[in-house]
């Protein structure tokens, strides 16, 4: 049996980076009698830019091995065959592949080959970009290598979207599709890397539970503000325990409606994205209003409106949308754009008086 299914929710918690023996012991002691099932810590830290803390390496593995005296298994991130060898030497129980590793099939295969036959637990984070085929490909490479203790981790996606409050945008529809494709694999949610800040952790955790995720990965540090990496998203161990205690879980009879709820959650996510897109469209519309005011151009331009309608009706045909429905939609959007431009210009003119 896949040991990641031994508890639900399966909770993995610990510092972003292993910084000292004392730090790790303090975290492990706090979690030794609670609902946490596994201790995590970063040993090698693949930083985006040089000059930042990149982990303690093998020295930290010595500290991690000592944590087993607290009765909890340990897991670390690996990104090469050499790191796999060291992790095995120091008796880790599981490893995870980070988003930067999952994106590279060569590295994924190298790690799968290096760990083949070990029986180690393996967790695979989604790639940096929202590419479900890369994520699924990494899973299948480990499946073909004979691994049975496998799980996936949703940590959000790096997308350019200034409007999102998250460090990594969740795009919940992608992990839900992974759950559909690989129903035998537990799906965890790395709430820390999605949130990027403490204030969002609870709501992301609850959303994951509402979507029937199998567990959570949470970064915890005894003194978060002093952390050498990702300080803003870490919380003290007691806050982890409080967060877990406050989570609401489905009753067993509610799971008959799970598929409906999952679809609704995806719809909610898509609706939020639609509103974000419409908001960004209106920002561009205001810039147009500035230019039109400067050059004394009319706000409503008939030829442009005709072009919008013709092209959007054609685009809608690809999805089977009726012309009448698309016409109503873009007449509304165009009307909103005109009103937004007029209001913006009026505001500018009043300021200049």
N, C-alpha and C positions, 0 to 999 in steps of 0.2 A: 504494500500500500504506500502511496505517496505520502511521506511524513508531513508535507506541508498541509495535508488535509486532516491532521490529527486534532486540530482545534479550529473552531470558527467563531469569531474571527481569529486568525493567526496573526499575532502582533510581533513585529520586529522593531526593536528600538535601540538607540545608542547614539553616540556622537558622530557628527559628520566626519571628523578626523580623530584618530587616536593620537592624543597629544602628550599624555604622560601615564605612568602606571597608576598614580593616585586618582587621576581623572576617571580612568576606566573602572577601577575598583569602586569608586563612589557611585557610578551609574549602575554597575552590576548589582551592588548591594541593595540599591533602591528597588531594583526590579526582581530580585531573587524570590520574593514571596507574593508577587503581584500577577497580573494577567499577561505579562510579557512572556513570549515563548522563545525568543531568540535575541541575542545581543549582536548588534551590527557596529562596525566602525570602519572608517576609511584608512587604509594602510598606505596606499599610494594614491595621491590626489592628482588627477589629470587636469591641471588648471588651464584656463583658456589662454592666459598670457604668462610668460616667464616672470620670475621675481616674486611670486606668491608662494605661500606655504604648500609644499608638495608631498607632505606626509613623512612619517618616520621610518617607513620601510620595514626591514626585517626586525629591527629593534622592537617595533610595535607588535609584531607577531608573537614575540616572547611574552609581552604583557597580555595579549589576547588569550594565549594558551592558559595562563594562570587564572583567567576568569571562569574556567570550567569548574573550579572549586565551588562556585556559587550555584551549580546545578543547572545552568542554562547552556544550550549549544551556541556556537559563535559563527558569524559569517563575515566575509570581507569581499571587497571588489577586486577582480583581477582583470588585466588587460593584455596579458602575454603568457606564453608557455612558461617562461622563467618564473613569473609571479605565481603561476599555478603550482610549480614545483615547491616553492617556498611555503605556500599556503598548506599544501599537503604535509610537508615536513613538520609544520607546527600544529597539525591536528585540527584544522578548521572543519566544521561540519557542513558548511555550505558556502558557495560563492555567488556573487551576482555579476552580470555583465552590465556595464554602464551604457548610457545612451550613445556615447561616442564610439564604443566598441561594437554595439549591435549594428551600427550603420556600415560596418566593414565586414563583408562575408569572409574575407581571407582570415581576419583575426578570429572571427567566430569559429571557423573550422579549426584553426590552430589550437584554440583553447579546448574545443570538444575533443580533439585528438589527444591533447596533453592529459586530459582528465578521464579518458576512456577507461572503463573497467574499475573505476575507483568507488562507485556507488555514492559519490558526493551529491549533495543537494545543489541544484543549479537554478538560479532565478535570472530571468532575462528582461531587462528594462526595454521599453520601446525606444526606437532610434530617435535622434534629435528631431528629425523632420517627421511630419505626419505621413509616414510611408508604411502601410500595413503589410505590404508584401515583404519588405525587409525584416520586419518584426516576425512575421510568420516563417520566413526563411531561416532565421536564427533558431527558432523553436524546432523546426524540422531537422536542422543539422544535428541538434542534440538528441532528438528522438531517434534518428538513424544511427547515432553512436551508442544507442542502448541505454540512455539515461531514463530512469523511472521517477526519480524525485525531482520533478521539474515544476516550475511556477513562472508566471509572467508578472511584471511590475509595470503599472502605468505611472509615469512620472511627468506627464504632460509634454508639450511640444514647443520647441523654440520657433516662434513665428513673429514676424514684425507686425505688432499690433499695439500701438501706444494706448489704445482705449482699454485694454484688458488689465484687470487688477492683479493678475497672476504673474508669477515669474515665468512659468511655463504653462501655456494655455491648455486646459484639460481636453477639449474636443472629445467629450465623452462617447460620441458615436464610434470612435475607432476602437477603444478597449472593449466596448460592447460587441462589436463585430468580431474581435479576437475571441471573446467568450463563446460566441456562436460557432466559430470555426474550430475551436479547440476546447470543447466543453469539459474534457477530462482534466484540463490544467487549472489549478488555482490561479486566480487573478488578484494580486495585491495592488494597493494604491499607495504610492509614495507621496503622502500629503505634504511633506516638507518641500520637495522640489517643485511641486505644482504651485504651492502657496507663495513661497519666497519670503513670507512674513508671518509672524505668529498670529496675527489677528484673523487670518483666513483659515487656519488649520482646522478648527472645529467644524466649520461649514463644509469644507472639502471632505473631511472624514465622514460626516453624516451623509453627504451625497454618495460617497462610495458604498456605504452600508445600504442606503436606499436602493442602489443598483445591484445589490447582492454580491459585492466583491467579497472575496474570501479572507481578506486580511489587510493590514496596514503596515507601512514602513514609516517610522517617525524618528526624526533626528532630535537627540536630547543631550544636553550638556549641563554639568553642575553649575557652570557660570557662563551662560550663553553670550553675554555681551563681551566676554573676554575670549571667545572662541577664535581660533586661528583661521577658520574657514566657515562661510555661510552662517555667520552669527545671527543675522536677522530672522532666520527661519527655525532656530533651535529653541527648545524650551527645557526647563528643569524637569527632572524625573517626576516630581510630584505633580506637575502640570500635565504630564503625559497620563498619569494615573487618573487625574481628575477628568481629562478629556475622554478617556475610555469609559469612565463611570457615567458620564453624561450622554453617551451615545444611545440612540434608540434603535432597537432591533425589531425586525419583523416577527410576528408570531407565525408558527408553522402553517396555520390555515391560510395565511395571506399569500403564500408562495404560488397558489393557483393563479393569481392575477399578476405574477411577476413579469411575464412577457409584455402584458399591457403596460405595466408601470415603466418597464425599460424603454418601450417605444415612446411613451409620454416624456420620459426624461430626455431622450434624444430630440424630440420635437421642441421641448423647452430650450435645449441648447441651441438648436438651429434658429429658433425664434429670436434668441438673444443675439445671435450672429447677424441675423437679418436687420435687427434694430441698430447694431453697431455699424453695419454697412450703410444703412440709410442715414445715420448720423454723420458718417464720414462724407457721404454724398452732399449733405447739406453744408458741410464745411467748405467743400469745393464750390458749391453754389454761391456762398457768400463772397468767395474770392472773385468769382465771375461778376458779382454785383459791384465790387470795387472797380473792376476794369470798365464795366459798362458805364458806371457813373463818371469815371474819369474822362471817358471819350464821348460822353453824352449819347450813348447807344440805348435803344429801347430794351426794356427787360424782356418782353415777349418777342420772340423771333420765329415767324411762321415756318420758314424753311427748316430751321433746326427742329422744331416740334414735329414736322412731317417726317424728317429723317429718323427721329427717335421712334416714332410709332412704327414705321416700316421695318426698321431693323429689329425692334423688340418683338414684333409679331412673328418675324421669321425665326428668331431665337427660340421663342416659345413653342414653335411647331415641333422642335426636336424632342420636347417632353410631352407632346400631345395636348398642349394647352389650346383652348379655343381662342379664336381671334377676339371675340367679344369680351372674354375674361381678361385677356392681356391688355386690351384697349382700356377697359375700366381701371385696371391696375396702374397703367402708366399715365393715364389722364389724371389720376389722383396724385401720383408722384410728381408729375409736371406741375400741377396746380400748387402742390406744396412747395415746390422749388420757386415758382413765381412769387408766391406770398412771402417766402423766406427772403428772396432778393429785395422785394419792395420794403419789407420791414427793416432789413439791414441798411438799405440806402436811406430810409427815413431817419434811422438812428444816427447815421453818419452826418446827415444834413443838419439835424438838430444840434449835434455836438459842435458843428462849425459856426453856428449862430452866436 
